Amino acid sequence: MSKKEPSYEDKVAQLEDILRRLDDAETPIDTLAKDVKKGAALIKELDHKLRDVESQVRDAFAELEADESDD
């Protein structure tokens, strides 16, 4: 059984949790190191998703404009 990919919102929530732990002076240093690595990966994934959605939206508007000019 394959594991479902977390949604964009789930990843944002994970990143927010990491940021809270980074702000907590009580968080063990080993946990901080793992959190920084995971946070960087999440930021990269979120950025990629945003760019992908931006491209899809741009393409959709371009298609609408092309349809309007055909009329």
N, C-alpha and C positions, 0 to 999 in steps of 0.2 A: 504494500500500500504506500503510495507516494505522499509525501508531506506537502500540505498546501502552503504556497508562498504567502508570507504576511502581506497585508495590504499596505498601501502608502501610509495610511493613518496609523496602523500598528507600528510601522517603522519609526514614525515621528514620535509616538509614545515611548518606544524603546530609547530613542535618542534623548528625550526629555528625562527619562529615568536615569540615564547615564550622566546627564548634566547635573542632576540633583546630587548624585553620588560624588561627582567631582567637586562639588561645592562643600560637601560634608568632610570636615576635618577628621572625622573618626573612621573614614573608609581606609582599609588597609592598602598599603602601597602596591601590593601585587594585584589587588582588585582594580586599582586605579589604572595600572598599566594595561590590563585586559580591556578595561572600559574605554580607554583612549583608542586602542586598536579597533574595537568594535564600533565605537562612535565614528571613527574615520571611514570605516567601511559603509556604515549606514548613510553618512553624508554623501558619499560617492554614489550609492544606489539611489538615494532620493534625488540627487542632482540629475542623474541619468534619466530617471522617470519623468522629472519635470521637463527636461529638454525634449523627451519623446512626446509628451502630451502637447507641449508648445508647438512642435512640428506638426502634429496631427490637427491641431486647431488652425494653424496657419494654412495647411493644405485644404481644410474644409472651407475656410473663408475664400481661398483662391478659387476653389471649385464653384462656390456660390457666385462670385464675381464673374467667372467665365460663363456661367449659365445666364446671368443677367445680361451680359453683353451679346449673347446669342439671340436674345429675344428682340 
